[in-house]
Structure formats: structure tokens, C-alpha cells
């Protein structure tokens, strides 16, 4: 933990100073110069710091910009998608989520509960498997997630054949469904959200008990989500 604290302190110093020498960092951290070198080397390997054109000085690296950009994009997505999710939750009458790809799964970033008394789980911060959730299927179909090597069973209805996921059909119609594939009694539908470059960066979904979100309702809800996802995409800078 001490090394982590010192590494964070280095990043904060470089953010404040712009660039600095190893000896100055060591003095401010109250560590030996060799310790400062080791910490800088680890941060440099991760792209978080780099040597400046002024020999012997270090500055923040591009990796910091990359991480900051990812965090900003997720904050923007939550903010820009909130009004649309509120409207969808009211219009459809069910809980709406936005999920992003992370470590091979779909991770729920934000959630708006529907008006029904039985609204299901709080999914915020939780991950769902790519092949067994509607958001995960969307992210798989549009290339935001890679297909897992093994498709695990979660319920008797979980699809464990890559061919039966029908990713081509999902791309063609623009939405995906999961019918009791993650949990018995839970159905969900999702549509893709695009970033300003046109790539799919997230999915907006509706989930509900299977007796309310019946298979017969899936196409109707799917089309509503496609329209909602299109609006969120436009708010994120995608206008095609």
C-alpha cells in the first residue's frame, strides 16, 4: 500500500508541477532517489509518466489522458442517457439500465427503476455475462465485447452455442433479448448506444419479470429501445 500511495503522490506532483526531476520527487516524497526511480519506472511502463524533452525530468504520460478519457466518457454516458432512460422507464413501465463493456462482461453503469412495485435487482456496478444477458449480446454482436471461449450455463434456457446466439440477426434487427437465460423468471431486451465515432460503446436495456415482459412484447420494447439508444447516441455525438 505504501508503494501505491507514493505512486499516486508522484502523479499528483507531476499534475501540479508539469514536470520535475527525480531528485526533487525523492525529496518531496522523503524517499531515497533509487526508490523514486523504481516508482517512476513502474509508472512509465504503464504509460502514466514519461521523460520530457528536458533530459532528466519526468511528466505525465498519455496513459493518464487515456484513463481520464474513459472515465469522462462513462460520466458523460450516465449524464446524457439519464433523461432518455427516465422516459423509457415511464413509457415501458419497467426498469432501464445502461451497461458498458468491461473485462469481458457487460457492467451496469446506471439504472432507472420502473414504476412497478416489483422492479427486480439493483444492477448498478454489477456485471452480467456477455452471452446470457441482452446487453451482453448487443455488445458481442456489435464488436464491443469478444466472444468468451466457454459459454457457461446459468439457467436451463441459457444459450451455450455460439451459433444459436444469432449475432447476425441481432445486428440486422438492432436489438437483442434474453429470455430467462440469466435468471429464471427474468427477461430483458437491449439496443446499442454508439459513440461519436460510430462504434458501439454501451447498451441500453429493459429488464422485468417474465410474466410482464413476455416474449410477445419483446419486438415492441426492442423498437422503443432502438429509438432511445439512437437519441442517447446523438447526445454522445453520433449523428448518422
Secondary structure, DSSP 8 states (H G I E B T S, - for coil): -HHHHHHHHHHHHHHHHSEEEHHHHHHHHT--HHHHHHHHHHHHHTTSEEE-SSTTEEEE-HHHHHHHHHHHHHHHHHHHHHHHHHHHHHHH-SEEEEEEEETTEEEEEEEE--SSS------TT-EEETTTSHHHHHHHHTTSS---SS---SSTT----TGGG-HHHHHHHTEEEEESSSSTTEEEEEEEEE-TTS-EEEEEEEEEETTTS-GGGHHHHHHHHHHHHHHHHHHTT---
